[in-house]
Each structure stands twice: as structure tokens, then as C-alpha cells.
Amino acid sequence: MAIRDDLITQITTNLSSYTNFKVSSELPFDSGGNSLYLKNKRTVYVDDLSEEQIQLYRTIDQGTVYQTETIVEAFLTVDAKNQPTDIEDVIQAILNAKSVVTDTQSNEAIVASDIEDDYVTYTFEYTILKT
Amino acid sequence: MAVINVTNGTQAILTLGNTSSLAEPGAAGGLVVPFVQDITVNATPGTVRYSTLDSTSSSAFTTVNENGISLNLLVDETVFFGEAGNTTNSVAAQGLFDTSVNKDEIFFSVAVTGTGTTGDINISGKGFIGGLAPTASIDGAVFLSPCEIIVNGELTKNVES
């Protein structure tokens, strides 16, 4: 959970100057089958992490070095027709939170958008590789 | 007939020492090189080829054997750079790096089929450590290095009794 907590803390810090946006640490963020980020616009919800251990090296004496790939998703929904003027900066601020996790091989973050009805949902995916 | 399976962690183990007894497989005080990814025993007779006017193919005769051990390993800090308090085995005390730099002759064995069981086979000899080239990258995450033992003399097959 530490990586998720670190990301929430960093996203909160990065968005501190964007007063119209909030960050929720709530889990699960689902109510009656509906995601809360659809209901609570301009609030970033960070999902629980998923981890995969990949064998990086295996040696003859049965020594093994593992690489852990951690993926955390975050969601943000805003009005599609009247998007906040600073949405590009907000997206960058959320992506930049990836650097909070240290002692890693790589920290990557991507964002995808999905428009439905009159709102747009941004899905952020952080991928952290550690050994 | 049977292949030699190396998947249980006790075969293909390289042991080093400043004496032949320390370098025997399973010897107390022997330096077992950990985290070996692959190991190759090269036992190659030298040859000279020559041609004669009455033959359409070349002929050959053997000269001296040129033997060597080559391996790739993940760098273990203690084994690579030495264990200062080790008074039993100077190879362990100095580590692979200083032993190579100092050009000290070492003894070695490769436990081909393991050790501790009658009939276990190992290959032993003496030589010099060389070919160290520790490499690090962020993708690789850890230091890796090739290593070779330039064998001084002959390789010997030993069978535990």
C-alpha cells in the first residue's frame, strides 16, 4: 500500500494550487455499482495497486533476483463541454506524481481519456519497476 | 546414460582457494562463488594443421592443451571485493577483484555433479583469475560480470570415493 499512499500524497501536493480539484483516498470508490469519480467530478480517485513479480535473474545456485512491477490506476472526471481551463496543467501535475516513488528502475505514467455523455474521464496508469 | 541436471542448486558449483585442499568441493573455508549464471569448462588441445601434396585435405597434430574456465555471475560484494577477516583462504580474503589484480595463482574445482556422494565428479586445476568486467545498468539493476580462470597446467577429473 505504500506506493499508493505515496502517490496520493504527491498528487495532493501537486494539485494544492488547483483549488477546484481534490484527491480522495477512499477505497473502494464505488457506490451502488457506479464509480464515485463519475459522481464527484474534479476529484482524483486512486485505485488499489496490482503487483507482478518477474524473475530478472536466476543463477545455478538457485539465487534469484526479482523485479516487481507495480501498477496503480487513478481516475479523474470533468465536464467534457466546459473543461476547466487548467486541465492540461492538472493532468501534468497528476502524471508528475510518478516520481515520488524512489529506488526504482523506472517510473512511468500514461493517461487516456474516455468521453461518455457530457463528461470526460481521464484514466492515469502509473507503472513502477523495482528490483 | 543420463544427462547431468543442474537445477537443484548443488551442481556446477565453482570453489576457489589458495590451496588445492581449500578448493575441493565442500571444503571448509573454500570460497564458493555464488550467483553464477553459466559456467563453461574449456578443455582444448592445441593443434597445428598442415598440408601435404599427396592429400586433398589438411592434416593435424596436437600440441599442448589450452584449458580455461569461463563464467558469468552477478557480483556479490563480499566475494568480489573480499572478506577482510578471513584468515583461512586468501582468495576469499582478497576477493576476486584483488586476486585478479595481484595475479595470484588460485586453485579451483567445478563440482560437475555435486558433492558429498560417492561417485560425484569434479574438475579441478589451478590458474589465474581474469576477464573481470563488472557492468551495471539501470535496466539490469545489479552488477554483472564475466570471469575466467586461465588454467595453468592440466585439468583433472576427480571422482569422490
Interface residues (C-beta under 8 A of the other chain):
Chain A: L56 Y57 R58 T59 I60 D61 Q62 G63 V65 Q67 Q105 S106 T131
Chain B: V6 N8 G9 Q11 A12 I13 V32 P34 F35 V36 Q37 D38 I39 L73 L74 I138 D139 A141 V142
